Amino acid sequence: MTPKAAKKTATKAARKTAAKKAKAKMPPAPDVSAAP
């Protein structure tokens, strides 16, 4: 896996975790759709 692909995967995983945490606290937050 290239460093670029690894970074993309890590970012995706981090975003997924963040979305899961946000969902647990409250309904879907705008930060999910505002993600780059």
N, C-alpha and C positions, 0 to 999 in steps of 0.2 A: 504493500500500500504506500502510495506517495505521501509525503508530509502534508500536501495540500488536501488530499482525500481524507487523511486522518483528522486534520483540523475540522473539515466539514462534518465528519461523523461526530466528532466531539461536540461541535457546536449544536448539531441536531439533537444529540442526547441531552445536552445541558438545557436546551430550549424545552424539550419534552418534560424534563424533570421540573423545570420552572413552571410550566403550564400545569402540570399535575399538582404542584404545591399551591398555585394560585386557585385552581379549581376546588381544592380541598377547603380553602379559606372562604372563597366567594364564587359567584357565577363567573363564567368566562370573562377575563379582564381584557382591556384594550391592548395591553402590552403583547398579547399573543399575536394579534393581527398587525401590530405596529412593528413587529420584529423585522429586521433587515432581510 
